[in-house]
Amino acid sequence: MRKLLVLLLVLAGLAVGVDRAGAALAANEAEQRLVTEGFVDPSVTVHGFPFLTQLADRRFDRVTVDADRLQVPEGEAQAVSAELLDVRGGRTGPVEVATVRADGTVPYDVVRAAVDLPALQISAGAAGQVEVVQTVEVAGQSLDVVAQARVRVRGDRIRIVPTALGTAEGTLPPGLTRQLMDLVTFEYRLPELPEGLALEEVRAGPDGFEVRVTGEDVTVRR
């Protein structure tokens, strides 16, 4: 998200001669820059009219971005979209955005790899929960623990908290509920967000955790 906001400076620095054509050229330039930063098949749209007036003021009413994926060293997000309202920035200096809303899906495999639990399996469950399967060792015995778990926001982390436990065999050894709860509770931390942005909502989707990041009066320096 930091890279996305910084790259919007491209929109404020282009010299164009025709209004709608200028907006298309600006968007195309931004898309090319986004590709170099890990966005796959990005699409940038500069809304509002006239574009030249917005360009002269270095202020854009609304900018939207869509991409198939965002791939960065810290992980990957799919079906990425962002809406930025009242984007302000000069040729130099910071970019200021009045309102930001961004959505994307973090695949379950990305989360599993990040939390470093090789035997962990995550899939969508019922009623907005996830199903977690984890092989654990208890008293010298290997158990495939199956948990239904809630998805929670905790700061910049996605927290998975079991609500019901069982095993692949269907029975749970007595007296082990609390221990097993701890073994299948985990958190995934999102990559660092610019100041002013926060993880607002997480839902369990068919392909991964669907996250929403929002912020107001966000300032990003180049």
PyMOL CGO cylinders between C-alpha atoms (Angstrom):
from pymol import cmd
from pymol.cgo import CYLINDER

trace = [
    CYLINDER, 0.00, 0.00, 0.00, 2.89, 2.40, 0.71, 0.3, 1, 1, 1, 1, 1, 1,
    CYLINDER, 2.89, 2.40, 0.71, 4.20, 1.82, -2.82, 0.3, 1, 1, 1, 1, 1, 1,
    CYLINDER, 4.20, 1.82, -2.82, 0.75, 2.36, -4.29, 0.3, 1, 1, 1, 1, 1, 1,
    CYLINDER, 0.75, 2.36, -4.29, 0.32, 5.75, -2.63, 0.3, 1, 1, 1, 1, 1, 1,
    CYLINDER, 0.32, 5.75, -2.63, 3.80, 6.94, -3.51, 0.3, 1, 1, 1, 1, 1, 1,
    CYLINDER, 3.80, 6.94, -3.51, 3.35, 5.97, -7.14, 0.3, 1, 1, 1, 1, 1, 1,
    CYLINDER, 3.35, 5.97, -7.14, 0.31, 8.24, -7.37, 0.3, 1, 1, 1, 1, 1, 1,
    CYLINDER, 0.31, 8.24, -7.37, 2.79, 11.12, -7.58, 0.3, 1, 1, 1, 1, 1, 1,
    CYLINDER, 2.79, 11.12, -7.58, 3.18, 10.06, -11.19, 0.3, 1, 1, 1, 1, 1, 1,
    CYLINDER, 3.18, 10.06, -11.19, -0.34, 11.32, -11.83, 0.3, 1, 1, 1, 1, 1, 1,
    CYLINDER, -0.34, 11.32, -11.83, 0.55, 14.76, -10.52, 0.3, 1, 1, 1, 1, 1, 1,
    CYLINDER, 0.55, 14.76, -10.52, 3.74, 15.14, -12.53, 0.3, 1, 1, 1, 1, 1, 1,
    CYLINDER, 3.74, 15.14, -12.53, 2.74, 14.31, -16.09, 0.3, 1, 1, 1, 1, 1, 1,
    CYLINDER, 2.74, 14.31, -16.09, 2.45, 17.01, -18.75, 0.3, 1, 1, 1, 1, 1, 1,
    CYLINDER, 2.45, 17.01, -18.75, -0.56, 16.32, -20.98, 0.3, 1, 1, 1, 1, 1, 1,
    CYLINDER, -0.56, 16.32, -20.98, -2.50, 18.23, -23.59, 0.3, 1, 1, 1, 1, 1, 1,
    CYLINDER, -2.50, 18.23, -23.59, -5.98, 16.75, -23.88, 0.3, 1, 1, 1, 1, 1, 1,
    CYLINDER, -5.98, 16.75, -23.88, -8.23, 16.12, -20.91, 0.3, 1, 1, 1, 1, 1, 1,
    CYLINDER, -8.23, 16.12, -20.91, -9.52, 12.55, -21.25, 0.3, 1, 1, 1, 1, 1, 1,
    CYLINDER, -9.52, 12.55, -21.25, -6.47, 11.49, -23.26, 0.3, 1, 1, 1, 1, 1, 1,
    CYLINDER, -6.47, 11.49, -23.26, -4.34, 13.03, -20.54, 0.3, 1, 1, 1, 1, 1, 1,
    CYLINDER, -4.34, 13.03, -20.54, -6.10, 11.03, -17.86, 0.3, 1, 1, 1, 1, 1, 1,
    CYLINDER, -6.10, 11.03, -17.86, -5.57, 7.85, -19.87, 0.3, 1, 1, 1, 1, 1, 1,
    CYLINDER, -5.57, 7.85, -19.87, -1.86, 8.63, -20.34, 0.3, 1, 1, 1, 1, 1, 1,
    CYLINDER, -1.86, 8.63, -20.34, -1.45, 9.33, -16.64, 0.3, 1, 1, 1, 1, 1, 1,
    CYLINDER, -1.45, 9.33, -16.64, -3.21, 6.11, -15.71, 0.3, 1, 1, 1, 1, 1, 1,
    CYLINDER, -3.21, 6.11, -15.71, -1.12, 4.12, -18.18, 0.3, 1, 1, 1, 1, 1, 1,
    CYLINDER, -1.12, 4.12, -18.18, 2.10, 5.52, -16.75, 0.3, 1, 1, 1, 1, 1, 1,
    CYLINDER, 2.10, 5.52, -16.75, 0.98, 4.69, -13.22, 0.3, 1, 1, 1, 1, 1, 1,
    CYLINDER, 0.98, 4.69, -13.22, 0.10, 1.13, -14.29, 0.3, 1, 1, 1, 1, 1, 1,
    CYLINDER, 0.10, 1.13, -14.29, 3.58, 0.62, -15.73, 0.3, 1, 1, 1, 1, 1, 1,
    CYLINDER, 3.58, 0.62, -15.73, 5.15, 1.81, -12.50, 0.3, 1, 1, 1, 1, 1, 1,
    CYLINDER, 5.15, 1.81, -12.50, 2.89, -0.45, -10.44, 0.3, 1, 1, 1, 1, 1, 1,
    CYLINDER, 2.89, -0.45, -10.44, 4.01, -3.48, -12.46, 0.3, 1, 1, 1, 1, 1, 1,
    CYLINDER, 4.01, -3.48, -12.46, 7.62, -2.82, -11.44, 0.3, 1, 1, 1, 1, 1, 1,
    CYLINDER, 7.62, -2.82, -11.44, 6.51, -2.82, -7.81, 0.3, 1, 1, 1, 1, 1, 1,
    CYLINDER, 6.51, -2.82, -7.81, 4.88, -6.24, -7.88, 0.3, 1, 1, 1, 1, 1, 1,
    CYLINDER, 4.88, -6.24, -7.88, 1.34, -5.52, -9.10, 0.3, 1, 1, 1, 1, 1, 1,
    CYLINDER, 1.34, -5.52, -9.10, 0.12, -8.05, -11.67, 0.3, 1, 1, 1, 1, 1, 1,
    CYLINDER, 0.12, -8.05, -11.67, -2.10, -6.69, -14.46, 0.3, 1, 1, 1, 1, 1, 1,
    CYLINDER, -2.10, -6.69, -14.46, -2.95, -3.41, -12.68, 0.3, 1, 1, 1, 1, 1, 1,
    CYLINDER, -2.95, -3.41, -12.68, -5.62, -0.99, -13.87, 0.3, 1, 1, 1, 1, 1, 1,
    CYLINDER, -5.62, -0.99, -13.87, -5.63, 2.65, -12.73, 0.3, 1, 1, 1, 1, 1, 1,
    CYLINDER, -5.63, 2.65, -12.73, -8.56, 4.99, -13.31, 0.3, 1, 1, 1, 1, 1, 1,
    CYLINDER, -8.56, 4.99, -13.31, -8.50, 8.74, -12.67, 0.3, 1, 1, 1, 1, 1, 1,
    CYLINDER, -8.50, 8.74, -12.67, -12.07, 9.88, -12.06, 0.3, 1, 1, 1, 1, 1, 1,
    CYLINDER, -12.07, 9.88, -12.06, -13.49, 13.37, -12.18, 0.3, 1, 1, 1, 1, 1, 1,
    CYLINDER, -13.49, 13.37, -12.18, -13.64, 16.07, -14.82, 0.3, 1, 1, 1, 1, 1, 1,
    CYLINDER, -13.64, 16.07, -14.82, -11.88, 18.09, -16.00, 0.3, 1, 1, 1, 1, 1, 1,
    CYLINDER, -11.88, 18.09, -16.00, -8.63, 16.20, -15.58, 0.3, 1, 1, 1, 1, 1, 1,
    CYLINDER, -8.63, 16.20, -15.58, -6.43, 19.16, -16.54, 0.3, 1, 1, 1, 1, 1, 1,
    CYLINDER, -6.43, 19.16, -16.54, -7.87, 21.25, -13.73, 0.3, 1, 1, 1, 1, 1, 1,
    CYLINDER, -7.87, 21.25, -13.73, -7.07, 18.49, -11.28, 0.3, 1, 1, 1, 1, 1, 1,
    CYLINDER, -7.07, 18.49, -11.28, -3.59, 18.20, -12.72, 0.3, 1, 1, 1, 1, 1, 1,
    CYLINDER, -3.59, 18.20, -12.72, -2.98, 21.94, -12.40, 0.3, 1, 1, 1, 1, 1, 1,
    CYLINDER, -2.98, 21.94, -12.40, -4.13, 21.89, -8.79, 0.3, 1, 1, 1, 1, 1, 1,
    CYLINDER, -4.13, 21.89, -8.79, -2.12, 18.71, -8.04, 0.3, 1, 1, 1, 1, 1, 1,
    CYLINDER, -2.12, 18.71, -8.04, -5.33, 17.38, -6.54, 0.3, 1, 1, 1, 1, 1, 1,
    CYLINDER, -5.33, 17.38, -6.54, -7.36, 14.41, -7.76, 0.3, 1, 1, 1, 1, 1, 1,
    CYLINDER, -7.36, 14.41, -7.76, -10.92, 13.76, -6.62, 0.3, 1, 1, 1, 1, 1, 1,
    CYLINDER, -10.92, 13.76, -6.62, -10.89, 10.00, -6.90, 0.3, 1, 1, 1, 1, 1, 1,
    CYLINDER, -10.89, 10.00, -6.90, -8.41, 7.39, -8.07, 0.3, 1, 1, 1, 1, 1, 1,
    CYLINDER, -8.41, 7.39, -8.07, -9.14, 3.68, -8.21, 0.3, 1, 1, 1, 1, 1, 1,
    CYLINDER, -9.14, 3.68, -8.21, -6.70, 0.82, -8.65, 0.3, 1, 1, 1, 1, 1, 1,
    CYLINDER, -6.70, 0.82, -8.65, -7.40, -2.84, -9.41, 0.3, 1, 1, 1, 1, 1, 1,
    CYLINDER, -7.40, -2.84, -9.41, -4.91, -5.66, -9.86, 0.3, 1, 1, 1, 1, 1, 1,
    CYLINDER, -4.91, -5.66, -9.86, -5.01, -9.43, -10.15, 0.3, 1, 1, 1, 1, 1, 1,
    CYLINDER, -5.01, -9.43, -10.15, -2.29, -9.81, -7.52, 0.3, 1, 1, 1, 1, 1, 1,
    CYLINDER, -2.29, -9.81, -7.52, 0.29, -7.95, -5.48, 0.3, 1, 1, 1, 1, 1, 1,
    CYLINDER, 0.29, -7.95, -5.48, 3.50, -9.90, -4.94, 0.3, 1, 1, 1, 1, 1, 1,
    CYLINDER, 3.50, -9.90, -4.94, 6.04, -8.59, -2.43, 0.3, 1, 1, 1, 1, 1, 1,
    CYLINDER, 6.04, -8.59, -2.43, 8.80, -10.32, -0.43, 0.3, 1, 1, 1, 1, 1, 1,
    CYLINDER, 8.80, -10.32, -0.43, 6.56, -10.37, 2.66, 0.3, 1, 1, 1, 1, 1, 1,
    CYLINDER, 6.56, -10.37, 2.66, 3.76, -12.26, 0.92, 0.3, 1, 1, 1, 1, 1, 1,
    CYLINDER, 3.76, -12.26, 0.92, 1.00, -12.02, -1.66, 0.3, 1, 1, 1, 1, 1, 1,
    CYLINDER, 1.00, -12.02, -1.66, -2.51, -10.64, -1.99, 0.3, 1, 1, 1, 1, 1, 1,
    CYLINDER, -2.51, -10.64, -1.99, -5.00, -11.46, -4.74, 0.3, 1, 1, 1, 1, 1, 1,
    CYLINDER, -5.00, -11.46, -4.74, -7.92, -9.54, -6.24, 0.3, 1, 1, 1, 1, 1, 1,
    CYLINDER, -7.92, -9.54, -6.24, -6.49, -6.24, -4.99, 0.3, 1, 1, 1, 1, 1, 1,
    CYLINDER, -6.49, -6.24, -4.99, -8.56, -3.07, -5.26, 0.3, 1, 1, 1, 1, 1, 1,
    CYLINDER, -8.56, -3.07, -5.26, -8.13, 0.39, -3.78, 0.3, 1, 1, 1, 1, 1, 1,
    CYLINDER, -8.13, 0.39, -3.78, -10.10, 3.62, -3.75, 0.3, 1, 1, 1, 1, 1, 1,
    CYLINDER, -10.10, 3.62, -3.75, -8.35, 6.88, -2.89, 0.3, 1, 1, 1, 1, 1, 1,
    CYLINDER, -8.35, 6.88, -2.89, -10.37, 10.06, -2.41, 0.3, 1, 1, 1, 1, 1, 1,
    CYLINDER, -10.37, 10.06, -2.41, -8.97, 13.59, -2.50, 0.3, 1, 1, 1, 1, 1, 1,
    CYLINDER, -8.97, 13.59, -2.50, -5.38, 12.77, -3.48, 0.3, 1, 1, 1, 1, 1, 1,
    CYLINDER, -5.38, 12.77, -3.48, -3.03, 15.74, -3.12, 0.3, 1, 1, 1, 1, 1, 1,
    CYLINDER, -3.03, 15.74, -3.12, 0.64, 15.99, -4.05, 0.3, 1, 1, 1, 1, 1, 1,
    CYLINDER, 0.64, 15.99, -4.05, 3.06, 18.30, -5.77, 0.3, 1, 1, 1, 1, 1, 1,
    CYLINDER, 3.06, 18.30, -5.77, 6.05, 17.55, -7.94, 0.3, 1, 1, 1, 1, 1, 1,
    CYLINDER, 6.05, 17.55, -7.94, 8.06, 17.09, -4.77, 0.3, 1, 1, 1, 1, 1, 1,
    CYLINDER, 8.06, 17.09, -4.77, 7.13, 16.34, -1.20, 0.3, 1, 1, 1, 1, 1, 1,
    CYLINDER, 7.13, 16.34, -1.20, 4.59, 13.97, 0.31, 0.3, 1, 1, 1, 1, 1, 1,
    CYLINDER, 4.59, 13.97, 0.31, 1.34, 12.58, -1.04, 0.3, 1, 1, 1, 1, 1, 1,
    CYLINDER, 1.34, 12.58, -1.04, -1.72, 13.27, 1.10, 0.3, 1, 1, 1, 1, 1, 1,
    CYLINDER, -1.72, 13.27, 1.10, -4.89, 11.22, 0.77, 0.3, 1, 1, 1, 1, 1, 1,
    CYLINDER, -4.89, 11.22, 0.77, -8.08, 12.15, 2.61, 0.3, 1, 1, 1, 1, 1, 1,
    CYLINDER, -8.08, 12.15, 2.61, -9.65, 8.69, 2.50, 0.3, 1, 1, 1, 1, 1, 1,
    CYLINDER, -9.65, 8.69, 2.50, -8.26, 5.28, 1.59, 0.3, 1, 1, 1, 1, 1, 1,
    CYLINDER, -8.26, 5.28, 1.59, -10.05, 1.97, 1.28, 0.3, 1, 1, 1, 1, 1, 1,
    CYLINDER, -10.05, 1.97, 1.28, -8.25, -1.11, -0.01, 0.3, 1, 1, 1, 1, 1, 1,
    CYLINDER, -8.25, -1.11, -0.01, -9.40, -4.71, -0.30, 0.3, 1, 1, 1, 1, 1, 1,
    CYLINDER, -9.40, -4.71, -0.30, -7.58, -7.91, -1.12, 0.3, 1, 1, 1, 1, 1, 1,
    CYLINDER, -7.58, -7.91, -1.12, -7.46, -11.62, -0.43, 0.3, 1, 1, 1, 1, 1, 1,
    CYLINDER, -7.46, -11.62, -0.43, -4.51, -13.19, 1.38, 0.3, 1, 1, 1, 1, 1, 1,
    CYLINDER, -4.51, -13.19, 1.38, -4.45, -16.86, 0.25, 0.3, 1, 1, 1, 1, 1, 1,
    CYLINDER, -4.45, -16.86, 0.25, -4.56, -19.49, 2.98, 0.3, 1, 1, 1, 1, 1, 1,
    CYLINDER, -4.56, -19.49, 2.98, -1.30, -21.00, 1.69, 0.3, 1, 1, 1, 1, 1, 1,
    CYLINDER, -1.30, -21.00, 1.69, 0.46, -17.64, 2.17, 0.3, 1, 1, 1, 1, 1, 1,
    CYLINDER, 0.46, -17.64, 2.17, -0.70, -17.49, 5.79, 0.3, 1, 1, 1, 1, 1, 1,
    CYLINDER, -0.70, -17.49, 5.79, 0.27, -21.11, 6.44, 0.3, 1, 1, 1, 1, 1, 1,
    CYLINDER, 0.27, -21.11, 6.44, 3.79, -20.53, 5.13, 0.3, 1, 1, 1, 1, 1, 1,
    CYLINDER, 3.79, -20.53, 5.13, 4.19, -17.30, 7.12, 0.3, 1, 1, 1, 1, 1, 1,
    CYLINDER, 4.19, -17.30, 7.12, 3.20, -18.78, 10.49, 0.3, 1, 1, 1, 1, 1, 1,
    CYLINDER, 3.20, -18.78, 10.49, 5.75, -21.60, 9.99, 0.3, 1, 1, 1, 1, 1, 1,
    CYLINDER, 5.75, -21.60, 9.99, 3.45, -24.50, 10.86, 0.3, 1, 1, 1, 1, 1, 1,
    CYLINDER, 3.45, -24.50, 10.86, 4.22, -27.01, 8.07, 0.3, 1, 1, 1, 1, 1, 1,
    CYLINDER, 4.22, -27.01, 8.07, 1.45, -29.45, 9.02, 0.3, 1, 1, 1, 1, 1, 1,
    CYLINDER, 1.45, -29.45, 9.02, -1.22, -26.74, 9.22, 0.3, 1, 1, 1, 1, 1, 1,
    CYLINDER, -1.22, -26.74, 9.22, -4.19, -26.81, 6.85, 0.3, 1, 1, 1, 1, 1, 1,
    CYLINDER, -4.19, -26.81, 6.85, -6.63, -23.89, 6.54, 0.3, 1, 1, 1, 1, 1, 1,
    CYLINDER, -6.63, -23.89, 6.54, -9.88, -23.80, 4.61, 0.3, 1, 1, 1, 1, 1, 1,
    CYLINDER, -9.88, -23.80, 4.61, -13.17, -21.91, 4.68, 0.3, 1, 1, 1, 1, 1, 1,
    CYLINDER, -13.17, -21.91, 4.68, -15.64, -23.17, 7.25, 0.3, 1, 1, 1, 1, 1, 1,
    CYLINDER, -15.64, -23.17, 7.25, -19.28, -22.55, 8.04, 0.3, 1, 1, 1, 1, 1, 1,
    CYLINDER, -19.28, -22.55, 8.04, -20.82, -19.27, 9.23, 0.3, 1, 1, 1, 1, 1, 1,
    CYLINDER, -20.82, -19.27, 9.23, -17.78, -17.14, 8.36, 0.3, 1, 1, 1, 1, 1, 1,
    CYLINDER, -17.78, -17.14, 8.36, -15.35, -19.30, 10.31, 0.3, 1, 1, 1, 1, 1, 1,
    CYLINDER, -15.35, -19.30, 10.31, -12.33, -21.27, 9.10, 0.3, 1, 1, 1, 1, 1, 1,
    CYLINDER, -12.33, -21.27, 9.10, -11.51, -24.92, 9.55, 0.3, 1, 1, 1, 1, 1, 1,
    CYLINDER, -11.51, -24.92, 9.55, -7.99, -25.59, 10.81, 0.3, 1, 1, 1, 1, 1, 1,
    CYLINDER, -7.99, -25.59, 10.81, -6.33, -29.01, 10.79, 0.3, 1, 1, 1, 1, 1, 1,
    CYLINDER, -6.33, -29.01, 10.79, -3.03, -29.37, 12.62, 0.3, 1, 1, 1, 1, 1, 1,
    CYLINDER, -3.03, -29.37, 12.62, -0.99, -32.45, 13.43, 0.3, 1, 1, 1, 1, 1, 1,
    CYLINDER, -0.99, -32.45, 13.43, 0.28, -32.26, 17.01, 0.3, 1, 1, 1, 1, 1, 1,
    CYLINDER, 0.28, -32.26, 17.01, 2.22, -34.51, 19.37, 0.3, 1, 1, 1, 1, 1, 1,
    CYLINDER, 2.22, -34.51, 19.37, 0.58, -35.09, 22.73, 0.3, 1, 1, 1, 1, 1, 1,
    CYLINDER, 0.58, -35.09, 22.73, 2.04, -37.54, 25.26, 0.3, 1, 1, 1, 1, 1, 1,
    CYLINDER, 2.04, -37.54, 25.26, 3.92, -39.32, 22.50, 0.3, 1, 1, 1, 1, 1, 1,
    CYLINDER, 3.92, -39.32, 22.50, 0.81, -39.65, 20.39, 0.3, 1, 1, 1, 1, 1, 1,
    CYLINDER, 0.81, -39.65, 20.39, 0.28, -37.98, 17.01, 0.3, 1, 1, 1, 1, 1, 1,
    CYLINDER, 0.28, -37.98, 17.01, -3.14, -36.37, 16.64, 0.3, 1, 1, 1, 1, 1, 1,
    CYLINDER, -3.14, -36.37, 16.64, -4.78, -34.62, 13.69, 0.3, 1, 1, 1, 1, 1, 1,
    CYLINDER, -4.78, -34.62, 13.69, -6.66, -31.89, 15.52, 0.3, 1, 1, 1, 1, 1, 1,
    CYLINDER, -6.66, -31.89, 15.52, -9.62, -30.39, 13.62, 0.3, 1, 1, 1, 1, 1, 1,
    CYLINDER, -9.62, -30.39, 13.62, -10.83, -26.99, 14.82, 0.3, 1, 1, 1, 1, 1, 1,
    CYLINDER, -10.83, -26.99, 14.82, -13.56, -24.59, 13.80, 0.3, 1, 1, 1, 1, 1, 1,
    CYLINDER, -13.56, -24.59, 13.80, -12.18, -21.12, 14.44, 0.3, 1, 1, 1, 1, 1, 1,
    CYLINDER, -12.18, -21.12, 14.44, -13.26, -17.47, 14.49, 0.3, 1, 1, 1, 1, 1, 1,
    CYLINDER, -13.26, -17.47, 14.49, -11.38, -14.87, 12.46, 0.3, 1, 1, 1, 1, 1, 1,
    CYLINDER, -11.38, -14.87, 12.46, -10.53, -11.73, 14.41, 0.3, 1, 1, 1, 1, 1, 1,
    CYLINDER, -10.53, -11.73, 14.41, -8.69, -8.44, 13.86, 0.3, 1, 1, 1, 1, 1, 1,
    CYLINDER, -8.69, -8.44, 13.86, -5.97, -7.69, 16.40, 0.3, 1, 1, 1, 1, 1, 1,
    CYLINDER, -5.97, -7.69, 16.40, -4.15, -4.51, 15.44, 0.3, 1, 1, 1, 1, 1, 1,
    CYLINDER, -4.15, -4.51, 15.44, -2.33, -5.33, 12.20, 0.3, 1, 1, 1, 1, 1, 1,
    CYLINDER, -2.33, -5.33, 12.20, -2.80, -9.08, 12.71, 0.3, 1, 1, 1, 1, 1, 1,
    CYLINDER, -2.80, -9.08, 12.71, -5.31, -11.70, 11.63, 0.3, 1, 1, 1, 1, 1, 1,
    CYLINDER, -5.31, -11.70, 11.63, -5.98, -13.84, 14.70, 0.3, 1, 1, 1, 1, 1, 1,
    CYLINDER, -5.98, -13.84, 14.70, -7.43, -17.35, 14.48, 0.3, 1, 1, 1, 1, 1, 1,
    CYLINDER, -7.43, -17.35, 14.48, -9.20, -18.49, 17.67, 0.3, 1, 1, 1, 1, 1, 1,
    CYLINDER, -9.20, -18.49, 17.67, -10.71, -22.01, 17.88, 0.3, 1, 1, 1, 1, 1, 1,
    CYLINDER, -10.71, -22.01, 17.88, -14.33, -22.35, 19.00, 0.3, 1, 1, 1, 1, 1, 1,
    CYLINDER, -14.33, -22.35, 19.00, -14.74, -26.12, 18.67, 0.3, 1, 1, 1, 1, 1, 1,
    CYLINDER, -14.74, -26.12, 18.67, -12.21, -28.97, 18.66, 0.3, 1, 1, 1, 1, 1, 1,
    CYLINDER, -12.21, -28.97, 18.66, -12.15, -32.55, 17.50, 0.3, 1, 1, 1, 1, 1, 1,
    CYLINDER, -12.15, -32.55, 17.50, -9.80, -35.03, 15.86, 0.3, 1, 1, 1, 1, 1, 1,
    CYLINDER, -9.80, -35.03, 15.86, -9.77, -36.85, 12.56, 0.3, 1, 1, 1, 1, 1, 1,
    CYLINDER, -9.77, -36.85, 12.56, -10.81, -39.93, 14.54, 0.3, 1, 1, 1, 1, 1, 1,
    CYLINDER, -10.81, -39.93, 14.54, -13.77, -38.03, 15.97, 0.3, 1, 1, 1, 1, 1, 1,
    CYLINDER, -13.77, -38.03, 15.97, -12.84, -38.23, 19.64, 0.3, 1, 1, 1, 1, 1, 1,
    CYLINDER, -12.84, -38.23, 19.64, -10.82, -35.84, 21.77, 0.3, 1, 1, 1, 1, 1, 1,
    CYLINDER, -10.82, -35.84, 21.77, -8.62, -37.21, 24.57, 0.3, 1, 1, 1, 1, 1, 1,
    CYLINDER, -8.62, -37.21, 24.57, -10.07, -36.02, 27.92, 0.3, 1, 1, 1, 1, 1, 1,
    CYLINDER, -10.07, -36.02, 27.92, -8.32, -33.18, 29.73, 0.3, 1, 1, 1, 1, 1, 1,
    CYLINDER, -8.32, -33.18, 29.73, -6.48, -31.92, 26.65, 0.3, 1, 1, 1, 1, 1, 1,
    CYLINDER, -6.48, -31.92, 26.65, -8.90, -29.26, 25.39, 0.3, 1, 1, 1, 1, 1, 1,
    CYLINDER, -8.90, -29.26, 25.39, -6.99, -26.23, 26.69, 0.3, 1, 1, 1, 1, 1, 1,
    CYLINDER, -6.99, -26.23, 26.69, -3.62, -27.52, 25.52, 0.3, 1, 1, 1, 1, 1, 1,
    CYLINDER, -3.62, -27.52, 25.52, -4.94, -28.30, 22.07, 0.3, 1, 1, 1, 1, 1, 1,
    CYLINDER, -4.94, -28.30, 22.07, -6.68, -24.92, 21.86, 0.3, 1, 1, 1, 1, 1, 1,
    CYLINDER, -6.68, -24.92, 21.86, -3.33, -23.22, 22.35, 0.3, 1, 1, 1, 1, 1, 1,
    CYLINDER, -3.33, -23.22, 22.35, -1.66, -25.39, 19.71, 0.3, 1, 1, 1, 1, 1, 1,
    CYLINDER, -1.66, -25.39, 19.71, -4.14, -24.39, 16.99, 0.3, 1, 1, 1, 1, 1, 1,
    CYLINDER, -4.14, -24.39, 16.99, -4.41, -20.69, 17.91, 0.3, 1, 1, 1, 1, 1, 1,
    CYLINDER, -4.41, -20.69, 17.91, -2.17, -18.47, 15.74, 0.3, 1, 1, 1, 1, 1, 1,
    CYLINDER, -2.17, -18.47, 15.74, -1.76, -14.99, 14.25, 0.3, 1, 1, 1, 1, 1, 1,
    CYLINDER, -1.76, -14.99, 14.25, -0.69, -13.66, 10.86, 0.3, 1, 1, 1, 1, 1, 1,
    CYLINDER, -0.69, -13.66, 10.86, 0.77, -10.18, 10.70, 0.3, 1, 1, 1, 1, 1, 1,
    CYLINDER, 0.77, -10.18, 10.70, 0.19, -8.04, 7.62, 0.3, 1, 1, 1, 1, 1, 1,
    CYLINDER, 0.19, -8.04, 7.62, 3.18, -6.30, 6.00, 0.3, 1, 1, 1, 1, 1, 1,
    CYLINDER, 3.18, -6.30, 6.00, 3.88, -2.85, 7.46, 0.3, 1, 1, 1, 1, 1, 1,
    CYLINDER, 3.88, -2.85, 7.46, 1.23, -0.27, 6.61, 0.3, 1, 1, 1, 1, 1, 1,
    CYLINDER, 1.23, -0.27, 6.61, 1.83, 3.48, 6.24, 0.3, 1, 1, 1, 1, 1, 1,
    CYLINDER, 1.83, 3.48, 6.24, 0.88, 5.56, 9.26, 0.3, 1, 1, 1, 1, 1, 1,
    CYLINDER, 0.88, 5.56, 9.26, -2.82, 6.31, 9.25, 0.3, 1, 1, 1, 1, 1, 1,
    CYLINDER, -2.82, 6.31, 9.25, -3.86, 3.02, 7.68, 0.3, 1, 1, 1, 1, 1, 1,
    CYLINDER, -3.86, 3.02, 7.68, -5.31, 0.18, 9.73, 0.3, 1, 1, 1, 1, 1, 1,
    CYLINDER, -5.31, 0.18, 9.73, -6.70, -3.28, 9.23, 0.3, 1, 1, 1, 1, 1, 1,
    CYLINDER, -6.70, -3.28, 9.23, -10.45, -2.82, 9.63, 0.3, 1, 1, 1, 1, 1, 1,
    CYLINDER, -10.45, -2.82, 9.63, -12.08, -6.10, 8.69, 0.3, 1, 1, 1, 1, 1, 1,
    CYLINDER, -12.08, -6.10, 8.69, -11.20, -9.72, 7.94, 0.3, 1, 1, 1, 1, 1, 1,
    CYLINDER, -11.20, -9.72, 7.94, -13.52, -12.38, 6.56, 0.3, 1, 1, 1, 1, 1, 1,
    CYLINDER, -13.52, -12.38, 6.56, -12.90, -16.01, 5.69, 0.3, 1, 1, 1, 1, 1, 1,
    CYLINDER, -12.90, -16.01, 5.69, -13.48, -16.42, 1.96, 0.3, 1, 1, 1, 1, 1, 1,
    CYLINDER, -13.48, -16.42, 1.96, -13.32, -19.47, -0.28, 0.3, 1, 1, 1, 1, 1, 1,
    CYLINDER, -13.32, -19.47, -0.28, -9.75, -18.71, -1.41, 0.3, 1, 1, 1, 1, 1, 1,
    CYLINDER, -9.75, -18.71, -1.41, -8.28, -16.95, 1.62, 0.3, 1, 1, 1, 1, 1, 1,
    CYLINDER, -8.28, -16.95, 1.62, -8.67, -14.20, 4.18, 0.3, 1, 1, 1, 1, 1, 1,
    CYLINDER, -8.67, -14.20, 4.18, -10.50, -11.25, 2.63, 0.3, 1, 1, 1, 1, 1, 1,
    CYLINDER, -10.50, -11.25, 2.63, -9.06, -8.15, 4.27, 0.3, 1, 1, 1, 1, 1, 1,
    CYLINDER, -9.06, -8.15, 4.27, -10.04, -4.48, 4.22, 0.3, 1, 1, 1, 1, 1, 1,
    CYLINDER, -10.04, -4.48, 4.22, -7.60, -1.71, 5.08, 0.3, 1, 1, 1, 1, 1, 1,
    CYLINDER, -7.60, -1.71, 5.08, -8.84, 1.84, 5.62, 0.3, 1, 1, 1, 1, 1, 1,
    CYLINDER, -8.84, 1.84, 5.62, -7.48, 5.20, 6.67, 0.3, 1, 1, 1, 1, 1, 1,
    CYLINDER, -7.48, 5.20, 6.67, -8.12, 8.93, 6.73, 0.3, 1, 1, 1, 1, 1, 1,
    CYLINDER, -8.12, 8.93, 6.73, -5.71, 11.84, 6.28, 0.3, 1, 1, 1, 1, 1, 1,
    CYLINDER, -5.71, 11.84, 6.28, -2.90, 9.51, 5.22, 0.3, 1, 1, 1, 1, 1, 1,
    CYLINDER, -2.90, 9.51, 5.22, 0.45, 11.09, 4.41, 0.3, 1, 1, 1, 1, 1, 1,
    CYLINDER, 0.45, 11.09, 4.41, 3.15, 9.15, 2.56, 0.3, 1, 1, 1, 1, 1, 1,
    CYLINDER, 3.15, 9.15, 2.56, 6.60, 10.56, 1.86, 0.3, 1, 1, 1, 1, 1, 1,
    CYLINDER, 6.60, 10.56, 1.86, 8.63, 9.63, -1.16, 0.3, 1, 1, 1, 1, 1, 1,
]
cmd.load_cgo(trace, "trace")
